[in-house]
Structures are given as structure tokens and as C-alpha cells.
Amino acid sequence: MHDLYFWADTFFHNVDFYGVVFAKNADFLSSTFINAANFSKAIFSQSVSFGGTSFSTETTAPDSSDLEYIMWPSRFSRNETIYENNLINPAANFSDAHFNRVRFYNVHFFHNADFHKSIFLKEADFENDSFLHDVDFSGTFFLKDACFGQSIFLHQASFARATLSNADFSQCSFLNDANFWSSTFILSTNFDQTNFSRGANFIHTIFTGDVHFSNTIFSEHVDFLGATFFHKVSFENIELKDSARIDFQDAILPDTIDFSYSLYIPHDIDLTVASLDSLFNRSTIAIYLSFPPHIINTDSLYSIRPSYLYGFFFPVKKNVNGAPYKSYYRDTIFRNTSVTMLNGIPTLKRSCIIQKKIPDKIHYINLYKSDVSKFHIDYAHFKLLFYDPQTMKSIPKDERIALYEQVLKNFKDRGQKDSYEILDKEYQGYKWGTCQWYTKWFGLIDRWWWDYGYEKWWVFLWTIGFLSLFTLITFSKLEKLQNGVYTIEIVSLNSKRRLWQSFLYTVSIFFPLSLKRKNIKSAGKGLVYIVVVYLAGLLCVAYIANFVIQK
């Protein structure tokens, strides 16, 4: 069929377009389909529009099972498919469909909606839709932007093993279980202001870009078991109901985690159970994309390979055919890329293995204006961020100090001595670093003398260092010091063991608790040196005594 137009108020009763090829535009604007509408295996080569169309079962035969199922086209290509302001009453089956650009804006699905294993080549718009029964997007590929903003999922919503690019679920409402098990989110993912009224399953989900859960409501269990985050994830200002728990068991954490403005957290958020290994390996992921010969042949499949078919999983470098594709993500390599024939259909097979080295990786976490006491973290793998995501500015000094002290108290209450020590050293360094310039050097002494009090045994190293330094200085001035500045009776200038005599001279001044006035021969620079040695020794002796007493 060529261009096909049906004017408004056109009624179709038990219409059958099975296997029909629409070579040109097809326009069903404001039409009404009563009972069965069969588009199974139909081919829309160009634009098809169902804007304002109504699908409903016949009121005189509501019990007829044959009339309660609409079979949709199994292939769409090249241009766009539009469904706007539709009321789809029977169950809608789009499984294994191939769409180019599709728009399901403000559509109401009154029964099951099945998009299982469908492929959306370009933008897919499901914004402001209502899924009033179960919806199945499992195994679906969204190669371009996938927009579900402001949609309502009344019953179970399954996106298991789906692959979504630039996914937007902002302001959605999942009133039943939301299943994203083993899904892959490419580039950015947006769940801002989304309401999860029941459980949210993100087990083994991969997020390759930034993830946003800001201002999101979680009512029950949120499971990120084994999930992988490559970049930043934001839980800013989330609302957790009394029974809500967030589980990061064995998850690969991102570079940055933002939990700011989360004032009420009913249960602990344990990040110590996440996977903190220095190397993780994902199992090989094989992706198959099949296209019928009348849409894409083998040659054209090769020709579009460097564009979106290879870019939707990870952004990759364009390489020559047959060579491995290496992604922009470090240590991530695509292997075994090929086009094969399966049942006479050219099929793109792509396998990849993710290998990412994370030696002693530090994860930055923002806990500004949050209930810090509910977070369980190992500070050997984390570092606090001190900025306000709402203003994108650093927080004031007094609020930064308060946050330090809250986290320190959390570590102390949990008995995390190592984490407490690491953070306290950071805190002491910050306080000294923000002092007036003329007092900052005391911070250097505090840091290098005994590591802010955590390495008291360093006094023995300093003692050995001082004795060695002063002995070498004394070695060159021994006669002058002994005869003209300060006399030590046990030191002999006639001895051939000059270095030993210099050591004895230094020790005799370094360790005594006082200098003998009668041994002073004259004042001057030499006497200043003697006083410096004496004071350094007195300082070391005091710290050694403190170390022994505390032991």
C-alpha cells in the first residue's frame, strides 16, 4: 500500500492487516478500532500515526477472549510510529517488534502491555503514559533515548535484562514491584522524583553513566545486589519510608555517591558489604540484534556499525571492520564482533568482557545535611565531599567541622578505630590548614612529629635523628666546644676515636635534665648550640616518658 489516510471518526470492526506492507505513510488519526485489530507481521516502511486513536472491545461481547488481544506489527523501520492520547483497552502485544522512532505519548494501557525483546532503533517516547496492568519490557533494547517521564505503572513493571540508553524515568510512579534485574543503562539514567511504592530490583544492573535518584521516594526494599556503577550516583534528598532499606551487597560502587539532604533514614545503609576488590571481571555479555533482510541487509548492517548499533552499549572508538573495538572506558574491551546469518537473517553478534582495575580505589561520598549515624562505611575506601549540590558551592567552615565531628562520632560509636584514625588525621590537617598563616607551621610539627598523636613511637626515630645530626656537627667543632664553650669531663680530646668522643659529648648534653653552670666557659654562638641540643633532648625525653607511661 502507498499513502493511506483515514479521516477522523473512522470505525474499524474486527480489522485484519496481517502481513500488510505499508510502503508509504499510514495515517489512522482519531480512528476507532472495535474488537480485534490485527497488525501482526505488518511492515510500516515509513511514518505511521495512531494519534488520538481508540482501541476498545465490543461492549456486546465482553467475554469473547478472541476480542481481547491486539497483535501489533512485528517490524517497524526507517521513520517514526506515533501513538498519542490513545486509550488501549485490550492487551497490547509488541513483543519482538522493531521500531525506528516511536512516540507513545499520554497513552493508557488498560490491560497487559508486552514489549518483550523489542528493539527501538531511535528515540522511544513513553512519556506521561499509564500502564494500568502488568507491563513487560524485559530483554528490550533502546538504542537511543528512552523516555518514560511522568508515567504510571499500576502493576508489576519488568525491565529485566533490558538495555536502555539515556533512560528517563523522572517523576514516574511504580505502584507495584519495579524489576530492573540485570538491565544495562547506557550513558545517563534519571529516576529523579520517582515514587517506588513497592520493591525496586536493581540486582546485577549495570550503570555506565551518571545515575540520578534525587528527590525519589522509596517505600520498601531497594536492592542493588551485585550492581555496577561506573561514575556518579545521586541519592540527594531521597525520602525513605519506615520499611525502606537500601542494599549494596557486592555492588561495584561508583566514583562519587551523593546522599546529601537525606535527613530521615530508618535503617542503616551499609556500604562495607559492597565489593571493594582491586579488580572485578564481569562475565562475557553477548548481544544479538536481528533484522529481517527487507529492512537491513548485511552490507548496510556493516555500514551503520560505527554509529549507534555499537554506541548504545558503551561509547566506542570507531575502528576498521574485523578489529576489536576498544571503548572509552579504561580496560573495557569489546571482542568477537561479527555479523552472522541466523535462520537466513543477518544478525549482529557482539560480545564484550568488562575488566576494570581499581587499585585501592577511593569513593567520594557526600553526607551533607544527612543522618550520618545511619551510614556504615570503611573510611579506608571513602573520602568525604564538602559541597552543597543545590548551590554547587563548598559548604562553610563551621558546617564542614560539624560534619567531620558527626562522622567521627559515628565511627567511635561503631568501634571503627581504623576509620576513626584516618578521618581524624584528615580533620586535624584541615583545622591546621585553615588557621592563621603564623600558626600553620605548628600543624606541620603536629603532623610530622607524631602523626597527630597516632604514632607516638616516632619519638624514638626523632631521637636517633637528632643524636646523629648533633654528633656530626660536634665532630667538626669538638675542640672548640670542649675547651671554650662547655666542658664534659668524660670526653677526651687525645682519643683516636674522635667520632665516639663526639657522640659522648652530644649524649651528655642531650639527655641530662639540666646543664651544669660550672661547665660553661663562655657565651656566644657555641653556647646557643649547646642550649639547642639540650632543649631537643629535653623534648624527646618528655615524649619518651609519655610513651612509656601510656604503654
C-alpha positions in Angstrom: 0.0 0.0 0.0 1.1 3.6 -0.7 -0.1 6.6 1.2 -3.1 5.6 3.3 -5.3 8.1 5.2 -8.4 7.6 7.3 -10.2 10.7 8.3 -11.4 11.3 11.9 -14.3 9.2 13.2 -13.4 6.2 11.0 -14.5 3.0 12.7 -12.8 -0.4 12.2 -14.6 -3.6 13.3 -12.5 -6.8 13.5 -9.9 -5.3 11.2 -7.1 -7.6 9.9 -3.9 -6.0 8.5 -1.9 -9.2 8.9 1.3 -9.2 6.9 0.4 -6.0 5.0 3.3 -3.9 3.8 2.7 -0.1 4.1 5.3 1.3 1.6 4.3 4.9 2.3 2.8 6.9 5.1 -0.1 5.4 7.1 -2.4 7.7 9.0 -5.0 6.3 11.4 -5.5 9.6 13.3 -8.6 9.7 15.6 -9.8 6.3 14.3 -11.7 3.8 16.4 -10.8 0.1 16.4 -13.6 -2.1 17.9 -12.8 -5.7 19.0 -9.8 -7.3 17.4 -7.3 -5.2 15.5 -4.6 -7.4 14.0 -1.4 -5.8 12.7 0.7 -8.9 13.2 3.7 -9.0 10.9 2.7 -5.8 9.2 5.5 -3.7 7.8 5.5 0.1 8.1 8.3 1.3 5.9 7.7 5.0 6.6 5.6 7.0 9.0 2.6 5.5 10.8 0.4 7.6 13.1 -2.2 6.4 15.6 -2.6 9.8 17.3 -6.0 10.1 19.1 -6.9 6.5 18.1 -9.2 4.5 20.4 -8.9 0.7 20.8 -11.7 -1.0 22.7 -13.5 -4.3 23.0 -17.1 -4.6 21.8 -19.5 -3.9 24.6 -21.9 -6.6 23.4 -19.3 -9.3 23.5 -17.1 -8.6 26.5 -16.5 -12.3 27.3 -15.1 -13.2 23.9 -11.4 -14.0 24.5 -10.6 -13.6 20.8 -11.5 -9.9 21.0 -9.3 -9.0 24.0 -6.0 -9.2 22.3 -4.5 -6.8 19.8 -1.5 -8.1 17.9 0.8 -5.3 16.9 3.2 -5.1 14.0 6.4 -7.2 14.4 8.6 -4.8 12.4 8.8 -1.0 12.0 11.5 0.7 10.1 13.1 3.9 8.9 10.7 6.6 10.1 8.5 7.0 13.2 5.5 5.5 14.8 3.1 7.8 16.8 0.5 6.9 19.4 -0.8 10.0 21.1 -3.7 10.4 23.6 -4.7 6.7 23.0 -6.9 4.5 25.1 -5.7 0.9 24.6 -8.2 -1.3 26.3 -7.3 -4.9 25.1 -3.9 -6.3 25.9 -1.2 -4.9 23.7 1.5 -7.2 22.3 4.5 -5.5 20.9 6.9 -8.4 21.7 9.9 -8.9 19.3 8.9 -5.7 17.5 11.5 -3.5 15.8 10.7 0.2 16.0 12.6 3.1 14.4 11.5 6.4 16.2 8.3 5.8 18.2 6.1 8.0 20.3 3.6 6.6 22.8 2.7 9.9 24.5 -0.2 10.1 27.0 -1.3 6.5 26.2 -3.4 4.5 28.6 -2.8 0.7 28.6 -5.8 -0.8 30.4 -4.5 -4.4 30.2 -1.1 -6.1 29.8 1.4 -4.4 27.6 4.1 -6.7 26.2 7.2 -5.2 24.6 9.3 -8.2 25.4 12.6 -8.4 23.3 11.6 -5.4 21.2 14.2 -3.2 19.6 13.9 0.6 19.5 16.5 1.9 17.0 16.0 5.6 17.7 14.2 7.7 20.3 11.4 6.0 22.2 8.9 8.3 23.9 6.6 6.7 26.5 6.1 10.0 28.5 3.0 10.5 30.6 1.7 7.0 29.9 -0.5 4.9 32.2 0.2 1.2 32.4 -2.8 0.0 34.4 -1.8 -3.6 34.3 1.4 -5.6 34.0 4.0 -4.2 31.6 6.9 -6.3 30.2 9.9 -4.6 28.7 12.3 -7.5 29.5 15.1 -8.1 27.1 14.2 -4.9 25.2 16.9 -2.7 23.5 16.6 1.0 23.5 19.5 2.1 21.2 18.7 5.8 21.6 16.9 7.9 24.2 14.3 6.1 26.3 11.8 8.5 27.9 9.2 7.2 30.4 8.9 10.5 32.3 5.7 11.0 34.4 4.4 7.6 33.5 2.4 5.5 36.0 3.0 1.7 36.4 0.0 0.5 38.4 1.0 -3.2 38.5 4.3 -5.0 38.0 6.8 -3.4 35.6 9.6 -5.6 34.3 12.7 -4.2 32.6 14.8 -7.3 33.3 17.8 -7.7 31.0 16.8 -4.6 29.1 19.3 -2.3 27.6 18.4 1.4 27.8 20.3 4.5 26.6 19.8 7.9 28.2 16.9 6.4 30.2 14.5 9.0 31.8 12.1 7.7 34.5 11.8 11.0 36.2 8.5 11.7 38.1 7.3 8.1 37.4 5.2 6.2 39.8 5.8 2.5 40.3 2.8 1.4 42.4 3.9 -2.2 42.4 7.2 -4.0 42.1 9.7 -2.5 39.7 12.1 -5.0 38.2 15.3 -3.9 36.5 17.2 -7.1 37.2 20.4 -7.5 35.0 19.5 -4.4 33.0 22.1 -2.2 31.4 21.8 1.6 31.5 23.9 3.4 28.9 25.1 6.9 29.5 22.9 8.9 31.9 20.0 7.4 33.9 17.3 9.6 35.6 15.0 8.4 38.3 14.5 11.9 39.9 11.3 12.4 41.8 10.2 8.9 41.1 7.9 7.1 43.5 8.7 3.4 44.2 5.7 2.3 46.3 6.9 -1.3 46.4 10.2 -3.0 46.0 12.8 -1.9 43.4 15.0 -4.6 42.0 18.3 -3.4 40.5 20.2 -6.7 41.1 23.2 -7.1 38.8 22.2 -3.9 36.9 25.0 -2.0 35.1 25.0 1.8 35.1 27.7 3.1 32.7 27.0 6.8 33.2 25.7 9.1 35.9 22.6 7.9 37.8 20.1 10.2 39.5 17.7 9.2 42.3 17.3 12.7 43.6 14.1 13.5 45.5 13.0 9.9 44.9 10.6 8.1 47.3 11.5 4.5 48.4 8.8 2.7 50.3 10.2 -0.8 50.6 13.4 -2.8 49.8 15.7 -1.3 47.2 18.2 -4.0 46.1 21.4 -3.1 44.3 22.9 -6.6 44.9 25.9 -7.0 42.5 25.1 -3.8 40.6 27.8 -2.0 38.9 28.2 1.8 38.9 30.8 3.4 36.7 30.5 7.0 37.5 28.3 9.1 39.9 25.1 8.2 41.6 23.0 10.7 43.4 20.5 9.9 46.2 20.1 13.6 47.1 17.1 14.4 49.3 15.6 10.9 49.0 12.6 10.0 51.1 12.7 6.6 52.8 9.6 5.2 54.4 9.8 3.2 57.6 10.2 -0.2 55.9 12.6 1.0 53.2 16.1 -0.5 53.1 18.8 0.1 50.5 21.1 -2.9 49.9 24.5 -2.6 48.2 25.7 -6.2 48.8 28.6 -7.0 46.4 27.9 -3.8 44.4 30.7 -2.1 42.5 30.5 1.4 43.8 30.9 4.5 41.7 33.5 7.2 41.9 31.0 9.5 43.7 28.0 8.8 45.9 25.7 11.7 47.0 23.4 11.1 50.0 23.1 14.8 50.9 19.9 16.2 52.4 18.7 12.7 53.4 17.5 13.6 56.9 15.4 10.6 57.7 17.0 7.1 57.2 15.1 4.4 59.1 17.7 1.7 58.7 21.4 1.5 58.3 22.9 1.9 54.8 25.8 -0.5 54.9 28.5 0.3 52.2 31.1 -2.0 53.8 29.3 -5.0 52.2 30.0 -3.6 48.7 32.7 -5.2 46.5 35.9 -3.3 47.2 38.2 -5.6 45.3 41.0 -4.1 43.2 39.8 -5.9 40.1 36.5 -7.2 39.0 35.5 -9.2 36.0 32.1 -9.3 34.5 31.0 -12.4 32.6 31.1 -12.1 28.9 28.0 -10.3 27.7 26.7 -11.4 24.3 24.2 -9.2 22.5 22.3 -10.3 19.4 20.4 -7.9 17.2 18.4 -9.4 14.4 17.0 -7.5 11.4 14.9 -9.0 8.6 16.5 -8.7 5.1 13.9 -6.3 3.8 14.9 -3.8 6.4 18.6 -4.1 6.8 20.8 -6.3 4.7 24.3 -7.5 5.7 26.1 -4.7 3.8 24.1 -1.9 5.4 24.5 -3.5 8.8 28.2 -3.2 8.4 27.9 0.3 7.2 26.0 1.6 10.3 28.1 -0.4 12.7 30.3 2.6 13.8 27.2 4.7 14.6 24.5 3.8 17.0 24.4 0.0 17.0 27.9 -0.1 18.5 27.5 3.1 20.5 24.5 2.3 22.6 26.1 -0.2 24.9 29.3 1.7 25.5 30.7 4.7 23.6 33.4 3.1 21.5 36.2 4.2 19.2 35.4 3.7 15.5 37.8 1.1 14.2 38.2 -0.9 11.0 35.9 -3.8 10.3 37.0 -7.0 12.0 39.3 -5.4 14.6 38.3 -5.3 18.2 36.5 -2.2 19.4 38.0 -0.5 22.4 35.7 1.6 24.5 36.4 5.0 26.0 36.1 3.3 29.4 39.6 2.2 30.5 40.3 -1.5 30.4 37.0 -2.3 28.8 37.4 -4.2 25.6 34.9 -5.5 23.0 35.7 -8.8 21.5 34.3 -11.2 18.9 32.3 -8.6 17.0 30.8 -10.1 13.9 27.8 -10.3 11.6 26.4 -13.8 11.2 23.4 -15.3 9.5 20.8 -16.9 11.8 17.9 -18.6 10.1 18.6 -16.5 7.0 18.6 -13.2 8.9 21.7 -11.1 9.2 22.4 -10.9 13.0 24.9 -8.6 14.7 26.6 -10.5 17.5 28.7 -8.6 19.9 30.4 -10.0 22.9 32.3 -7.9 25.5 34.1 -8.5 28.7 34.5 -5.8 31.2 37.7 -5.6 33.1 38.3 -2.6 35.2 41.3 -2.2 37.5 40.6 -0.3 40.7 43.8 -0.4 42.8 42.8 0.9 46.3 40.0 2.9 44.7 38.7 5.8 46.8 34.9 6.5 46.6 33.8 10.1 47.3 30.7 10.4 49.4 28.6 13.4 50.2 26.7 13.3 53.6 25.9 16.9 53.9 22.8 17.5 56.0 22.1 13.8 56.2 21.6 11.4 59.1 25.2 10.4 59.3 24.7 7.9 62.1 22.9 5.6 59.7 25.8 5.1 57.4 28.3 2.2 57.8 31.4 2.9 55.7 35.0 1.9 55.8 36.9 5.2 55.5 39.9 3.4 54.0 37.9 3.3 50.8 35.9 6.5 51.2 36.5 10.2 51.4 34.0 12.9 52.4 32.9 15.6 50.0 32.1 19.0 51.3 29.8 20.8 48.8 26.2 21.6 48.6 24.7 20.0 45.4 21.9 22.6 45.5 24.2 25.5 45.2 27.2 23.7 43.8 29.4 25.5 46.3 31.7 24.4 49.1 30.0 24.3 52.5 31.0 26.8 55.2 33.9 26.0 57.6 31.6 25.6 60.6 29.4 23.1 58.8 32.4 21.2 57.5 33.8 20.9 61.0 30.3 19.8 62.3 30.2 17.1 59.5 33.7 15.9 60.4 32.7 15.5 64.1 29.4 13.7 63.2 31.2 11.2 61.1 33.9 10.8 63.8 31.2 10.1 66.4 29.7 7.5 64.1 33.0 5.7 63.8 33.5 5.9 67.5 30.1 4.5 68.3 30.6 1.6 65.9 34.0 0.8 67.2 35.7 1.5 63.9 39.1 2.5 65.2 41.0 2.4 61.9 38.3 4.6 60.1 38.3 7.0 63.1 42.1 7.4 62.9 42.1 8.0 59.1 39.3 10.6 59.3 40.7 12.3 62.4 44.1 12.8 60.7 42.3 14.4 57.8 40.3 16.5 60.2 43.3 17.7 62.1 45.1 18.6 58.9 42.1 20.6 57.8 41.9 22.6 61.1 45.6 23.4 61.0 45.4 24.3 57.3 42.6 26.9 57.9 44.5 28.6 60.8 46.3 31.9 60.5 49.5 31.8 58.5 51.7 32.4 61.5 50.3 29.3 63.3 50.1 26.9 60.4 53.7 25.7 60.9 52.5 24.1 64.2 50.4 21.9 62.1 53.4 20.7 60.3 55.1 19.9 63.6 52.0 18.0 64.8 51.9 16.1 61.5 55.5 15.1 61.2 56.4 14.8 64.9 54.0 12.1 65.8 51.3 12.0 63.1 48.7 13.9 65.1 49.4 11.7 68.1 48.7 8.4 66.4 52.4 7.4 66.0 53.9 8.2 69.4 56.8 5.8 68.8 58.1 8.2 66.1 59.8 10.0 69.1 62.5 7.2 69.0 63.2 7.9 65.4 63.4 11.7 66.1 65.8 11.0 69.0 68.1 8.9 66.8 67.9 11.5 64.1 68.7 14.4 66.5 71.6 12.5 68.1 73.1 11.6 64.6 72.8 15.2 63.4 74.2 16.8 66.5 77.1 14.2 66.7 78.1 15.1 63.1 78.1 18.8 64.0 80.0 18.2 67.2 82.6 16.1 65.3 83.7 19.2 63.4 83.8 21.5 66.4 84.8 19.2 69.2 87.9 21.0 70.4 86.3 24.4 70.4 83.2 23.2 72.2 85.1 21.2 74.8 87.7 23.9 75.6 85.9 27.1 75.1 82.1 26.6 75.4 81.1 23.7 77.6 83.3 21.1 79.2 82.4 17.4 79.6 84.7 15.5 81.9 84.3 12.1 80.2 85.3 13.4 76.8 89.0 13.1 75.9 90.4 15.2 73.0 93.5 12.9 72.9 91.5 9.8 71.9 91.8 8.5 68.4 88.1 7.6 68.4 87.0 11.1 67.6 83.6 10.1 66.4 82.9 8.2 69.6 84.0 11.2 71.7 81.8 13.4 69.7 78.8 11.1 70.4 79.6 11.1 74.1 79.7 14.9 74.2 76.3 15.1 72.4 74.7 12.5 74.6 76.0 14.2 77.8 74.2 17.4 76.8 71.1 15.8 75.1 69.9 13.6 78.0 70.7 15.3 81.3 67.8 17.1 82.9 69.8 20.3 83.4 73.1 21.9 82.3 75.8 22.5 84.9 76.6 26.1 85.3 80.2 25.5 86.3 80.9 23.7 83.0 80.0 26.8 80.9 83.3 28.5 79.8 81.9 31.4 77.7 78.8 32.7 76.0 78.2 33.1 72.3 77.2 31.1 69.3 78.7 28.0 70.8 76.5 28.2 73.9 73.4 28.7 71.7 74.2 25.4 70.0 74.6 23.7 73.4 71.2 25.1 74.5 69.5 23.9 71.3 70.9 20.3 71.8 69.8 20.4 75.4 66.2 21.6 74.6 65.8 19.0 71.8 66.9 16.3 74.2 64.6 17.5 76.9 61.7 17.4 74.4 62.5 13.9 73.3 62.9 12.7 76.9 59.5 14.1 77.8 57.7 12.3 74.8 59.6 9.1 75.6 58.4 9.2 79.2 54.8 9.9 78.0 55.1 6.9 75.6 56.3 4.6 78.4 53.6 5.7 80.9 50.8 5.2 78.4 52.1 1.7 77.5 
